[in-house]
Amino acid sequence: MSNIEALPLLEPTTQAVVPCCPPLTERPMTAEEAETAARMFKALGDPVRLRLFSAVASHPGGEACVCDISDVGVSQPTVSHHLKKLKEAGLLVSERRGTWVYYRVESSVVAAMGQLLTQGPAAA
Amino acid sequence: MSNIEALPLLEPTTQAVVPCCPPLTERPMTAEEAETAARMFKALGDPVRLRLFSAVASHPGGEACVCDISDVGVSQPTVSHHLKKLKEAGLLVSERRGTWVYYRVESSVVAAMGQLLTQGPAAA
């Protein structure tokens, strides 16, 4: 039974990608939009987590595993913990290959966050 | 003596604007850059604060006072508290006019945050 789990299946690319939200300058956010977006911002609101995120985002090939990240000054379990948090927030997706879990940036989500901070003429 | 304070001087537009940071996909962030940027993301990592930020950002004229914001479902002191937090994070600037303090978005800081989330070809 349990050997099904051992098959090298691709983990489904968590398709709960939120098309959140309009540029902040366009209109006030609804409570629901703010919940979604705040969760993503909060995930980046920790210096270590942000460094890890940028380490993954800037890694050659656009993906990295815990084994690639060693220069942030925290232990490997801590790195794993933070990467998991970033995944839960929808900012990273992961795929297991052999021993390691590889992470890459969920670019549509990051693009949505960037879009949110795009400024219209109103705030010029 | 104290009437100097009553003069309608423009509050200096807090020029501690941080040119933080390169796009996340460009290179891993340094510890210092991550500290700065995480502080800004953290400020937006609260749903109420995010709604208030978008209320200010999208308000006609690009600025708003507490008196303009009433539909977020929290009390006026709570609104003031959150706006102050956003100011401390460098995301809003304020100016007192008569009874009210007016807030507007510090567009260079928000632009820097947007820039941070800009994705290079590496993450495509």
gemmi code that builds the backbone of each chain (N, CA, C; Angstrom):
import gemmi

chains = {
    "A": [
        ("MET", (0.821, -1.199, 0.000), (0.000, 0.000, 0.000), (0.859, 1.256, 0.000)),
        ("SER", (1.726, 1.282, 1.020), (2.456, 2.526, 1.245), (3.492, 2.816, 0.156)),
        ("ASN", (3.759, 1.829, -0.732), (4.771, 2.106, -1.757), (4.266, 3.070, -2.833)),
        ("ILE", (2.972, 3.324, -2.831), (2.436, 4.339, -3.742), (3.110, 5.682, -3.477)),
        ("GLU", (3.321, 5.925, -2.225), (3.949, 7.188, -1.835), (5.383, 7.312, -2.343)),
        ("ALA", (5.997, 6.159, -2.589), (7.392, 6.181, -3.002), (7.551, 6.461, -4.496)),
        ("LEU", (6.441, 6.409, -5.239), (6.524, 6.678, -6.674), (6.968, 8.116, -6.928)),
        ("PRO", (7.828, 8.286, -7.935), (8.336, 9.636, -8.200), (7.310, 10.527, -8.892)),
        ("LEU", (6.185, 10.668, -8.258), (5.137, 11.503, -8.854), (5.451, 12.973, -8.669)),
        ("LEU", (5.095, 13.747, -9.639), (5.246, 15.195, -9.491), (4.181, 15.669, -8.500)),
        ("GLU", (4.614, 16.427, -7.535), (3.647, 17.002, -6.603), (2.795, 17.993, -7.395)),
        ("PRO", (1.467, 17.941, -7.263), (0.674, 18.895, -8.035), (1.044, 20.340, -7.659)),
        ("THR", (1.274, 21.152, -8.662), (1.679, 22.531, -8.431), (0.512, 23.323, -7.840)),
        ("THR", (0.406, 23.232, -6.526), (-0.678, 23.871, -5.768), (-1.369, 24.975, -6.569)),
        ("GLN", (-2.510, 24.620, -7.167), (-3.103, 25.595, -8.071), (-4.077, 26.568, -7.399)),
        ("ALA", (-3.962, 26.685, -6.082), (-4.809, 27.639, -5.363), (-4.219, 29.048, -5.472)),
        ("VAL", (-3.774, 29.377, -6.681), (-3.139, 30.678, -6.874), (-4.191, 31.787, -6.836)),
        ("VAL", (-4.018, 32.687, -5.911), (-4.989, 33.752, -5.711), (-4.698, 34.927, -6.625)),
        ("PRO", (-5.664, 35.299, -7.439), (-5.461, 36.469, -8.294), (-5.704, 37.730, -7.484)),
        ("CYS", (-5.059, 37.773, -6.326), (-5.242, 38.881, -5.393), (-4.203, 39.937, -5.700)),
        ("CYS", (-4.442, 41.093, -5.840), (-5.592, 41.962, -5.706), (-5.338, 43.152, -6.632)),
        ("PRO", (-6.224, 44.090, -6.731), (-5.973, 45.261, -7.579), (-4.879, 46.135, -6.964)),
        ("PRO", (-4.242, 46.995, -7.768), (-3.261, 47.926, -7.195), (-3.871, 48.687, -6.009)),
        ("LEU", (-3.073, 48.869, -4.983), (-3.545, 49.509, -3.752), (-4.130, 50.895, -3.977)),
        ("THR", (-3.663, 51.528, -5.039), (-4.121, 52.889, -5.301), (-5.471, 52.921, -6.027)),
        ("GLU", (-5.924, 51.774, -6.493), (-7.118, 51.745, -7.338), (-8.404, 51.929, -6.536)),
        ("ARG", (-8.521, 51.164, -5.469), (-9.711, 51.235, -4.611), (-9.363, 50.575, -3.283)),
        ("PRO", (-10.121, 50.903, -2.217), (-9.852, 50.239, -0.938), (-10.060, 48.731, -1.077)),
        ("MET", (-9.216, 47.975, -0.434), (-9.344, 46.518, -0.487), (-10.540, 46.062, 0.333)),
        ("THR", (-11.121, 44.968, -0.086), (-12.161, 44.351, 0.730), (-11.486, 43.578, 1.863)),
        ("ALA", (-12.285, 43.220, 2.869), (-11.747, 42.473, 4.006), (-11.131, 41.153, 3.544)),
        ("GLU", (-11.799, 40.526, 2.582), (-11.340, 39.223, 2.101), (-10.002, 39.335, 1.349)),
        ("GLU", (-9.926, 40.332, 0.472), (-8.675, 40.558, -0.260), (-7.534, 40.846, 0.706)),
        ("ALA", (-7.836, 41.657, 1.714), (-6.800, 42.033, 2.673), (-6.304, 40.828, 3.460)),
        ("GLU", (-7.221, 39.916, 3.791), (-6.831, 38.684, 4.496), (-5.799, 37.907, 3.675)),
        ("THR", (-6.146, 37.719, 2.406), (-5.270, 36.947, 1.517), (-3.916, 37.608, 1.354)),
        ("ALA", (-3.941, 38.893, 1.035), (-2.684, 39.588, 0.747), (-1.838, 39.758, 2.010)),
        ("ALA", (-2.485, 40.020, 3.134), (-1.729, 40.211, 4.378), (-0.970, 38.938, 4.750)),
        ("ARG", (-1.585, 37.781, 4.465), (-0.921, 36.507, 4.755), (0.398, 36.402, 3.983)),
        ("MET", (0.362, 36.865, 2.723), (1.571, 36.792, 1.900), (2.618, 37.797, 2.391)),
        ("PHE", (2.173, 39.015, 2.691), (3.119, 40.018, 3.173), (3.736, 39.595, 4.506)),
        ("LYS", (2.899, 39.002, 5.359), (3.379, 38.574, 6.671), (4.491, 37.533, 6.522)),
        ("ALA", (4.315, 36.651, 5.534), (5.328, 35.612, 5.313), (6.681, 36.231, 4.967)),
        ("LEU", (6.658, 37.389, 4.312), (7.920, 38.061, 3.959), (8.353, 39.052, 5.034)),
        ("GLY", (7.588, 39.135, 6.092), (7.860, 40.122, 7.135), (8.840, 39.667, 8.195)),
        ("ASP", (9.620, 38.678, 7.864), (10.645, 38.189, 8.783), (11.982, 38.195, 8.031)),
        ("PRO", (13.015, 38.810, 8.599), (14.273, 38.971, 7.860), (14.887, 37.657, 7.390)),
        ("VAL", (14.863, 36.640, 8.249), (15.458, 35.361, 7.850), (14.660, 34.740, 6.706)),
        ("ARG", (13.333, 34.785, 6.853), (12.471, 34.212, 5.820), (12.646, 34.947, 4.495)),
        ("LEU", (12.795, 36.246, 4.574), (12.979, 37.046, 3.361), (14.299, 36.716, 2.671)),
        ("ARG", (15.340, 36.512, 3.479), (16.638, 36.139, 2.898), (16.552, 34.767, 2.233)),
        ("LEU", (15.856, 33.857, 2.886), (15.700, 32.522, 2.302), (14.912, 32.595, 1.004)),
        ("PHE", (13.880, 33.409, 1.028), (13.060, 33.571, -0.180), (13.915, 34.112, -1.324)),
        ("SER", (14.740, 35.107, -1.029), (15.571, 35.675, -2.092), (16.665, 34.687, -2.496)),
        ("ALA", (17.107, 33.850, -1.556), (18.100, 32.826, -1.894), (17.511, 31.825, -2.895)),
        ("VAL", (16.267, 31.430, -2.670), (15.595, 30.522, -3.610), (15.355, 31.238, -4.937)),
        ("ALA", (14.802, 32.451, -4.848), (14.428, 33.191, -6.061), (15.631, 33.475, -6.955)),
        ("SER", (16.785, 33.679, -6.356), (17.952, 34.071, -7.151), (18.886, 32.896, -7.434)),
        ("HIS", (18.505, 31.713, -6.969), (19.364, 30.552, -7.186), (19.345, 30.168, -8.667)),
        ("PRO", (20.519, 29.762, -9.217), (20.549, 29.342, -10.622), (19.474, 28.300, -10.905)),
        ("GLY", (18.716, 28.526, -11.966), (17.632, 27.608, -12.301), (16.329, 27.968, -11.610)),
        ("GLY", (16.404, 28.934, -10.700), (15.192, 29.413, -10.041), (14.646, 28.483, -8.974)),
        ("GLU", (15.444, 27.508, -8.580), (14.989, 26.623, -7.507), (16.164, 26.216, -6.630)),
        ("ALA", (15.848, 25.824, -5.418), (16.896, 25.448, -4.477), (16.330, 24.482, -3.447)),
        ("CYS", (17.218, 23.662, -2.897), (16.800, 22.814, -1.780), (17.538, 23.289, -0.543)),
        ("VAL", (17.145, 22.765, 0.601), (17.808, 23.149, 1.847), (19.318, 22.957, 1.714)),
        ("CYS", (19.698, 21.912, 0.974), (21.123, 21.596, 0.807), (21.893, 22.695, 0.071)),
        ("ASP", (21.170, 23.539, -0.669), (21.824, 24.637, -1.405), (22.002, 25.886, -0.550)),
        ("ILE", (21.306, 25.931, 0.565), (21.259, 27.168, 1.344), (21.994, 26.974, 2.663)),
        ("SER", (23.085, 27.657, 2.811), (23.858, 27.438, 4.032), (24.383, 28.744, 4.631)),
        ("ASP", (24.237, 29.832, 3.886), (24.913, 31.063, 4.307), (23.983, 32.091, 4.957)),
        ("VAL", (22.872, 31.649, 5.504), (21.948, 32.597, 6.117), (22.139, 32.628, 7.640)),
        ("GLY", (22.994, 31.733, 8.119), (23.345, 31.779, 9.533), (22.335, 31.131, 10.462)),
        ("VAL", (21.469, 30.304, 9.904), (20.561, 29.544, 10.762), (20.695, 28.060, 10.427)),
        ("SER", (20.266, 27.201, 11.336), (20.418, 25.760, 11.159), (19.522, 25.240, 10.042)),
        ("GLN", (19.867, 24.055, 9.540), (19.087, 23.472, 8.460), (17.621, 23.215, 8.851)),
        ("PRO", (17.355, 22.740, 10.083), (15.934, 22.598, 10.469), (15.188, 23.935, 10.450)),
        ("THR", (15.883, 24.999, 10.827), (15.253, 26.326, 10.796), (14.981, 26.756, 9.363)),
        ("VAL", (15.952, 26.492, 8.489), (15.747, 26.781, 7.066), (14.512, 26.032, 6.560)),
        ("SER", (14.439, 24.741, 6.868), (13.292, 23.926, 6.436), (11.983, 24.493, 6.957)),
        ("HIS", (11.988, 24.869, 8.222), (10.791, 25.434, 8.849), (10.310, 26.679, 8.101)),
        ("HIS", (11.246, 27.573, 7.800), (10.867, 28.820, 7.127), (10.409, 28.580, 5.687)),
        ("LEU", (11.078, 27.661, 5.011), (10.677, 27.363, 3.631), (9.259, 26.802, 3.611)),
        ("LYS", (8.937, 26.022, 4.633), (7.601, 25.445, 4.737), (6.562, 26.558, 4.948)),
        ("LYS", (6.914, 27.519, 5.770), (6.017, 28.651, 6.020), (5.764, 29.428, 4.721)),
        ("LEU", (6.827, 29.622, 3.961), (6.700, 30.348, 2.689), (5.837, 29.558, 1.706)),
        ("LYS", (5.945, 28.251, 1.783), (5.118, 27.398, 0.935), (3.650, 27.501, 1.353)),
        ("GLU", (3.418, 27.471, 2.659), (2.048, 27.568, 3.176), (1.398, 28.894, 2.775)),
        ("ALA", (2.218, 29.923, 2.673), (1.696, 31.235, 2.275), (1.486, 31.323, 0.767)),
        ("GLY", (1.864, 30.265, 0.050), (1.660, 30.241, -1.390), (2.774, 30.902, -2.185)),
        ("LEU", (3.875, 31.265, -1.498), (4.949, 31.983, -2.190), (5.980, 31.056, -2.824)),
        ("LEU", (6.062, 29.854, -2.292), (6.965, 28.860, -2.868), (6.168, 27.597, -3.189)),
        ("VAL", (6.627, 26.878, -4.184), (6.090, 25.544, -4.424), (7.244, 24.572, -4.255)),
        ("SER", (6.926, 23.329, -3.973), (7.997, 22.374, -3.712), (7.795, 21.089, -4.487)),
        ("GLU", (8.875, 20.391, -4.631), (8.850, 19.095, -5.317), (9.939, 18.226, -4.700)),
        ("ARG", (9.568, 17.025, -4.283), (10.578, 16.127, -3.719), (11.288, 15.395, -4.844)),
        ("ARG", (12.635, 15.374, -4.759), (13.430, 14.562, -5.692), (14.464, 13.801, -4.884)),
        ("GLY", (14.227, 12.530, -4.712), (15.132, 11.724, -3.893), (15.100, 12.204, -2.462)),
        ("THR", (16.274, 12.502, -1.937), (16.382, 12.892, -0.532), (15.842, 14.284, -0.261)),
        ("TRP", (15.924, 15.146, -1.256), (15.677, 16.561, -0.996), (14.364, 17.091, -1.571)),
        ("VAL", (13.860, 18.088, -0.887), (12.708, 18.821, -1.397), (13.233, 20.092, -2.052)),
        ("TYR", (12.866, 20.302, -3.297), (13.303, 21.502, -4.008), (12.190, 22.540, -4.004)),
        ("TYR", (12.573, 23.764, -3.765), (11.616, 24.860, -3.712), (11.860, 25.834, -4.853)),
        ("ARG", (10.769, 26.349, -5.397), (10.917, 27.475, -6.312), (9.804, 28.473, -6.081)),
        ("VAL", (10.030, 29.661, -6.564), (9.086, 30.749, -6.349), (7.816, 30.513, -7.158)),
        ("GLU", (6.674, 30.693, -6.530), (5.407, 30.638, -7.248), (5.243, 32.008, -7.924)),
        ("SER", (5.730, 32.090, -9.165), (5.880, 33.413, -9.764), (4.567, 34.170, -9.940)),
        ("SER", (3.452, 33.448, -10.149), (2.188, 34.177, -10.324), (1.784, 34.897, -9.034)),
        ("VAL", (2.095, 34.288, -7.901), (1.743, 34.905, -6.624), (2.619, 36.134, -6.356)),
        ("VAL", (3.899, 35.968, -6.633), (4.810, 37.089, -6.419), (4.459, 38.235, -7.376)),
        ("ALA", (4.099, 37.855, -8.611), (3.685, 38.881, -9.572), (2.442, 39.619, -9.064)),
        ("ALA", (1.514, 38.872, -8.442), (0.301, 39.501, -7.903), (0.648, 40.480, -6.787)),
        ("MET", (1.620, 40.116, -5.953), (2.046, 41.023, -4.885), (2.697, 42.279, -5.450)),
        ("GLY", (3.512, 42.082, -6.487), (4.148, 43.227, -7.122), (3.109, 44.161, -7.725)),
        ("GLN", (2.107, 43.535, -8.343), (0.995, 44.266, -8.971), (0.260, 45.127, -7.943)),
        ("LEU", (0.102, 44.549, -6.770), (-0.575, 45.225, -5.668), (0.133, 46.530, -5.312)),
        ("LEU", (1.445, 46.510, -5.430), (2.239, 47.680, -5.038), (2.508, 48.620, -6.203)),
        ("THR", (1.946, 48.265, -7.363), (2.057, 49.164, -8.506), (1.256, 50.410, -8.208)),
        ("GLN", (1.825, 51.537, -8.517), (1.115, 52.758, -8.182), (0.527, 53.443, -9.399)),
        ("GLY", (-0.742, 53.730, -9.278), (-1.403, 54.488, -10.319), (-1.063, 55.952, -10.175)),
        ("PRO", (-1.610, 56.786, -11.073), (-1.314, 58.217, -11.016), (-1.830, 58.885, -9.743)),
        ("ALA", (-2.821, 58.263, -9.069), (-3.436, 58.890, -7.896), (-2.426, 59.209, -6.807)),
        ("ALA", (-1.424, 58.348, -6.669), (-0.498, 58.526, -5.553), (0.768, 59.266, -5.944)),
        ("ALA", (0.815, 59.753, -7.186), (2.046, 60.380, -7.675), (2.331, 61.662, -6.891)),
    ],
    "B": [
        ("MET", (6.977, 82.250, 22.676), (7.895, 81.188, 22.268), (7.146, 80.052, 21.566)),
        ("SER", (6.148, 79.547, 22.282), (5.504, 78.331, 21.783), (4.677, 78.583, 20.521)),
        ("ASN", (4.467, 79.875, 20.171), (3.669, 80.098, 18.969), (4.408, 79.731, 17.683)),
        ("ILE", (5.692, 79.478, 17.787), (6.450, 79.006, 16.625), (5.842, 77.689, 16.119)),
        ("GLU", (5.457, 76.901, 17.063), (4.874, 75.601, 16.711), (3.545, 75.743, 15.975)),
        ("ALA", (2.905, 76.876, 16.190), (1.594, 77.084, 15.578), (1.699, 77.518, 14.121)),
        ("LEU", (2.909, 77.905, 13.700), (3.064, 78.322, 12.308), (2.754, 77.163, 11.368)),
        ("PRO", (2.098, 77.465, 10.254), (1.711, 76.377, 9.335), (2.887, 75.864, 8.521)),
        ("LEU", (3.896, 75.378, 9.227), (5.061, 74.845, 8.518), (4.762, 73.462, 7.962)),
        ("LEU", (5.304, 73.203, 6.804), (5.173, 71.854, 6.248), (6.095, 70.925, 7.036)),
        ("GLU", (5.574, 69.836, 7.453), (6.405, 68.843, 8.124), (7.406, 68.327, 7.091)),
        ("PRO", (8.693, 68.258, 7.453), (9.636, 67.762, 6.445), (9.283, 66.337, 6.034)),
        ("THR", (9.249, 66.103, 4.729), (8.868, 64.787, 4.204), (9.963, 63.776, 4.525)),
        ("THR", (9.843, 63.182, 5.715), (10.826, 62.220, 6.232), (11.702, 61.640, 5.117)),
        ("GLN", (12.902, 62.172, 4.969), (13.697, 61.767, 3.809), (14.596, 60.566, 4.051)),
        ("ALA", (14.278, 59.792, 5.078), (15.034, 58.565, 5.331), (14.543, 57.453, 4.405)),
        ("VAL", (14.339, 57.809, 3.154), (13.809, 56.825, 2.204), (14.906, 55.830, 1.835)),
        ("VAL", (14.621, 54.585, 2.100), (15.592, 53.525, 1.862), (15.511, 53.021, 0.430)),
        ("PRO", (16.613, 53.078, -0.302), (16.606, 52.560, -1.669), (16.771, 51.050, -1.629)),
        ("CYS", (15.948, 50.430, -0.782), (16.021, 48.978, -0.576), (15.124, 48.298, -1.591)),
        ("CYS", (15.444, 47.397, -2.268), (16.587, 46.539, -2.449), (16.528, 46.066, -3.894)),
        ("PRO", (17.453, 45.262, -4.347), (17.384, 44.743, -5.720), (16.249, 43.734, -5.848)),
        ("PRO", (15.789, 43.460, -7.099), (14.776, 42.421, -7.268), (15.220, 41.117, -6.599)),
        ("LEU", (14.285, 40.449, -5.980), (14.578, 39.215, -5.237), (15.259, 38.153, -6.084)),
        ("THR", (14.987, 38.209, -7.381), (15.548, 37.176, -8.258), (16.990, 37.480, -8.660)),
        ("GLU", (17.467, 38.683, -8.354), (18.782, 39.099, -8.842), (19.930, 38.444, -8.074)),
        ("ARG", (19.824, 38.516, -6.753), (20.865, 37.928, -5.898), (20.294, 37.783, -4.489)),
        ("PRO", (20.883, 36.917, -3.670), (20.389, 36.789, -2.291), (20.537, 38.126, -1.558)),
        ("MET", (19.570, 38.460, -0.763), (19.633, 39.706, 0.008), (20.676, 39.594, 1.119)),
        ("THR", (21.275, 40.715, 1.459), (22.143, 40.740, 2.630), (21.262, 40.816, 3.875)),
        ("ALA", (21.865, 40.546, 5.031), (21.123, 40.589, 6.294), (20.532, 41.976, 6.518)),
        ("GLU", (21.304, 42.993, 6.157), (20.864, 44.378, 6.383), (19.670, 44.740, 5.488)),
        ("GLU", (19.773, 44.376, 4.222), (18.664, 44.631, 3.292), (17.401, 43.912, 3.754)),
        ("ALA", (17.589, 42.670, 4.209), (16.432, 41.879, 4.640), (15.771, 42.504, 5.865)),
        ("GLU", (16.568, 43.061, 6.767), (16.017, 43.733, 7.960), (15.099, 44.871, 7.532)),
        ("THR", (15.607, 45.701, 6.639), (14.858, 46.866, 6.176), (13.575, 46.460, 5.470)),
        ("ALA", (13.721, 45.547, 4.512), (12.565, 45.177, 3.703), (11.539, 44.395, 4.522)),
        ("ALA", (12.002, 43.530, 5.429), (11.076, 42.731, 6.234), (10.219, 43.653, 7.107)),
        ("ARG", (10.804, 44.742, 7.582), (10.052, 45.685, 8.397), (8.865, 46.258, 7.606)),
        ("MET", (9.109, 46.548, 6.338), (8.040, 47.098, 5.494), (6.979, 46.036, 5.188)),
        ("PHE", (7.429, 44.836, 4.848), (6.461, 43.772, 4.560), (5.637, 43.440, 5.799)),
        ("LYS", (6.306, 43.437, 6.948), (5.602, 43.111, 8.189), (4.485, 44.119, 8.447)),
        ("ALA", (4.764, 45.377, 8.140), (3.752, 46.416, 8.358), (2.495, 46.155, 7.528)),
        ("LEU", (2.681, 45.529, 6.375), (1.530, 45.214, 5.512), (0.979, 43.811, 5.788)),
        ("GLY", (1.580, 43.126, 6.758), (1.195, 41.755, 7.051), (0.029, 41.625, 8.017)),
        ("ASP", (-0.728, 42.676, 8.156), (-1.916, 42.653, 9.021), (-3.109, 43.118, 8.189)),
        ("PRO", (-4.193, 42.328, 8.154), (-5.313, 42.644, 7.259), (-5.901, 44.042, 7.482)),
        ("VAL", (-6.057, 44.435, 8.736), (-6.643, 45.755, 9.000), (-5.700, 46.854, 8.517)),
        ("ARG", (-4.422, 46.677, 8.820), (-3.442, 47.685, 8.407), (-3.383, 47.787, 6.884)),
        ("LEU", (-3.461, 46.649, 6.236), (-3.410, 46.635, 4.777), (-4.621, 47.348, 4.185)),
        ("ARG", (-5.776, 47.118, 4.780), (-6.983, 47.809, 4.293), (-6.860, 49.311, 4.492)),
        ("LEU", (-6.322, 49.712, 5.641), (-6.146, 51.141, 5.897), (-5.153, 51.738, 4.910)),
        ("PHE", (-4.095, 50.991, 4.659), (-3.091, 51.462, 3.702), (-3.724, 51.659, 2.331)),
        ("SER", (-4.542, 50.708, 1.912), (-5.179, 50.839, 0.595), (-6.238, 51.945, 0.615)),
        ("ALA", (-6.858, 52.168, 1.787), (-7.831, 53.264, 1.894), (-7.135, 54.615, 1.695)),
        ("VAL", (-5.957, 54.761, 2.286), (-5.194, 56.003, 2.099), (-4.717, 56.110, 0.654)),
        ("ALA", (-4.121, 55.025, 0.162), (-3.531, 55.026, -1.178), (-4.556, 55.333, -2.260)),
        ("SER", (-5.779, 54.881, -2.059), (-6.790, 55.036, -3.108), (-7.723, 56.225, -2.854)),
        ("HIS", (-7.487, 56.947, -1.771), (-8.349, 58.085, -1.465), (-8.117, 59.206, -2.481)),
        ("PRO", (-9.200, 59.891, -2.891), (-9.023, 61.000, -3.844), (-7.962, 61.977, -3.344)),
        ("GLY", (-7.055, 62.340, -4.224), (-5.973, 63.237, -3.844), (-4.783, 62.500, -3.259)),
        ("GLY", (-4.945, 61.189, -3.074), (-3.835, 60.371, -2.580), (-3.514, 60.559, -1.113)),
        ("GLU", (-4.394, 61.223, -0.383), (-4.157, 61.354, 1.054), (-5.477, 61.276, 1.810)),
        ("ALA", (-5.377, 60.952, 3.089), (-6.579, 60.802, 3.905), (-6.231, 61.031, 5.368)),
        ("CYS", (-7.223, 61.475, 6.113), (-7.028, 61.567, 7.561), (-7.936, 60.529, 8.215)),
        ("VAL", (-7.753, 60.349, 9.498), (-8.577, 59.383, 10.225), (-10.055, 59.693, 9.987)),
        ("CYS", (-10.346, 60.991, 9.882), (-11.732, 61.419, 9.686), (-12.333, 60.917, 8.369)),
        ("ASP", (-11.471, 60.567, 7.412), (-11.952, 60.076, 6.113), (-12.223, 58.575, 6.117)),
        ("ILE", (-11.692, 57.898, 7.120), (-11.721, 56.433, 7.102), (-12.652, 55.921, 8.186)),
        ("SER", (-13.723, 55.312, 7.765), (-14.691, 54.875, 8.764), (-15.241, 53.487, 8.471)),
        ("ASP", (-14.911, 52.955, 7.304), (-15.594, 51.719, 6.894), (-14.734, 50.462, 7.018)),
        ("VAL", (-13.764, 50.493, 7.893), (-12.913, 49.316, 8.022), (-13.349, 48.478, 9.232)),
        ("GLY", (-14.305, 49.012, 9.987), (-14.867, 48.225, 11.079), (-14.062, 48.231, 12.358)),
        ("VAL", (-13.141, 49.187, 12.473), (-12.422, 49.322, 13.750), (-12.577, 50.765, 14.243)),
        ("SER", (-12.341, 50.977, 15.525), (-12.530, 52.304, 16.123), (-11.483, 53.299, 15.620)),
        ("GLN", (-11.795, 54.564, 15.779), (-10.878, 55.606, 15.322), (-9.511, 55.536, 16.021)),
        ("PRO", (-9.460, 55.284, 17.335), (-8.132, 55.135, 17.957), (-7.333, 53.987, 17.349)),
        ("THR", (-8.032, 52.904, 16.975), (-7.342, 51.774, 16.342), (-6.827, 52.171, 14.962)),
        ("VAL", (-7.651, 52.920, 14.238), (-7.210, 53.419, 12.932), (-5.942, 54.258, 13.119)),
        ("SER", (-5.972, 55.179, 14.070), (-4.811, 56.049, 14.326), (-3.575, 55.223, 14.663)),
        ("HIS", (-3.784, 54.232, 15.490), (-2.670, 53.370, 15.901), (-2.011, 52.698, 14.693)),
        ("HIS", (-2.851, 52.147, 13.827), (-2.318, 51.441, 12.658), (-1.650, 52.399, 11.670)),
        ("LEU", (-2.245, 53.573, 11.490), (-1.637, 54.541, 10.573), (-0.255, 54.958, 11.084)),
        ("LYS", (-0.148, 55.067, 12.402), (1.143, 55.421, 13.000), (2.172, 54.324, 12.739)),
        ("LYS", (1.736, 53.090, 12.854), (2.634, 51.949, 12.592), (3.130, 51.971, 11.139)),
        ("LEU", (2.206, 52.279, 10.236), (2.569, 52.340, 8.817), (3.547, 53.483, 8.570)),
        ("LYS", (3.371, 54.557, 9.316), (4.287, 55.693, 9.200), (5.674, 55.305, 9.723)),
        ("GLU", (5.681, 54.636, 10.858), (6.956, 54.216, 11.447), (7.718, 53.281, 10.505)),
        ("ALA", (6.977, 52.499, 9.742), (7.617, 51.578, 8.791), (8.066, 52.300, 7.525)),
        ("GLY", (7.761, 53.602, 7.438), (8.198, 54.386, 6.290), (7.254, 54.318, 5.109)),
        ("LEU", (6.074, 53.686, 5.295), (5.152, 53.502, 4.170), (4.201, 54.681, 3.987)),
        ("LEU", (3.976, 55.410, 5.061), (3.128, 56.607, 4.968), (3.904, 57.802, 5.497)),
        ("VAL", (3.580, 58.958, 4.991), (4.083, 60.191, 5.602), (2.868, 60.976, 6.083)),
        ("SER", (3.087, 61.856, 7.035), (1.946, 62.559, 7.599), (2.203, 64.057, 7.684)),
        ("GLU", (1.127, 64.785, 7.772), (1.209, 66.237, 7.896), (-0.008, 66.685, 8.710)),
        ("ARG", (0.235, 67.454, 9.750), (-0.894, 67.944, 10.541), (-1.464, 69.203, 9.896)),
        ("ARG", (-2.775, 69.252, 9.760), (-3.456, 70.464, 9.293), (-4.641, 70.701, 10.206)),
        ("GLY", (-4.481, 71.715, 11.070), (-5.554, 71.975, 12.020), (-5.725, 70.799, 12.949)),
        ("THR", (-6.960, 70.321, 13.039), (-7.265, 69.245, 13.996), (-6.721, 67.893, 13.556)),
        ("TRP", (-6.608, 67.725, 12.255), (-6.342, 66.377, 11.751), (-4.939, 66.184, 11.227)),
        ("VAL", (-4.483, 64.949, 11.315), (-3.230, 64.544, 10.687), (-3.591, 63.839, 9.379)),
        ("TYR", (-3.019, 64.337, 8.296), (-3.280, 63.716, 6.992), (-2.134, 62.785, 6.619)),
        ("TYR", (-2.511, 61.644, 6.088), (-1.527, 60.643, 5.692), (-1.544, 60.459, 4.183)),
        ("ARG", (-0.354, 60.261, 3.639), (-0.315, 59.818, 2.249), (0.816, 58.794, 2.076)),
        ("VAL", (0.722, 58.073, 0.979), (1.669, 56.990, 0.724), (3.038, 57.565, 0.387)),
        ("GLU", (4.074, 57.019, 0.978), (5.447, 57.383, 0.600), (5.771, 56.588, -0.656)),
        ("SER", (5.509, 57.224, -1.813), (5.501, 56.430, -3.045), (6.861, 55.818, -3.383)),
        ("SER", (7.961, 56.475, -3.003), (9.267, 55.906, -3.348), (9.502, 54.590, -2.597)),
        ("VAL", (8.988, 54.519, -1.367), (9.162, 53.290, -0.583), (8.307, 52.161, -1.158)),
        ("VAL", (7.076, 52.511, -1.498), (6.194, 51.490, -2.070), (6.739, 51.027, -3.425)),
        ("ALA", (7.286, 51.970, -4.180), (7.894, 51.605, -5.467), (9.072, 50.657, -5.243)),
        ("ALA", (9.843, 50.909, -4.183), (10.985, 50.030, -3.881), (10.515, 48.623, -3.539)),
        ("MET", (9.401, 48.543, -2.796), (8.855, 47.225, -2.463), (8.365, 46.508, -3.709)),
        ("GLY", (7.712, 47.252, -4.594), (7.236, 46.678, -5.849), (8.406, 46.169, -6.678)),
        ("GLN", (9.462, 46.960, -6.694), (10.694, 46.637, -7.433), (11.302, 45.319, -6.933)),
        ("LEU", (11.250, 45.176, -5.632), (11.765, 43.980, -4.968), (11.067, 42.728, -5.492)),
        ("LEU", (9.781, 42.872, -5.784), (8.981, 41.719, -6.214), (8.940, 41.572, -7.727)),
        ("THR", (9.665, 42.461, -8.407), (9.770, 42.335, -9.849), (10.573, 41.096, -10.164)),
        ("GLN", (10.092, 40.345, -11.117), (10.792, 39.100, -11.401), (11.585, 39.164, -12.682)),
        ("GLY", (12.838, 38.780, -12.536), (13.699, 38.693, -13.705), (13.399, 37.410, -14.449)),
        ("PRO", (14.104, 37.153, -15.559), (13.865, 35.943, -16.337), (14.195, 34.668, -15.569)),
        ("ALA", (15.037, 34.768, -14.503), (15.481, 33.585, -13.759), (14.324, 32.791, -13.185)),
        ("ALA", (13.273, 33.485, -12.777), (12.182, 32.799, -12.087), (11.045, 32.419, -13.029)),
        ("ALA", (11.232, 32.681, -14.312), (10.133, 32.456, -15.258), (9.822, 30.974, -15.403)),
    ],
}
model = gemmi.Model(1)
for chain_id, residues in chains.items():
    chain = gemmi.Chain(chain_id)
    for i, (resn, *xyz) in enumerate(residues, 1):
        res = gemmi.Residue()
        res.name, res.seqid = resn, gemmi.SeqId(i, " ")
        for name, pos in zip(("N", "CA", "C"), xyz):
            atom = gemmi.Atom()
            atom.name, atom.element = name, gemmi.Element(name[0])
            atom.pos, atom.b_iso = gemmi.Position(*pos), 0.0
            res.add_atom(atom)
        chain.add_residue(res)
    model.add_chain(chain)
structure = gemmi.Structure()
structure.add_model(model)
structure.setup_entities()
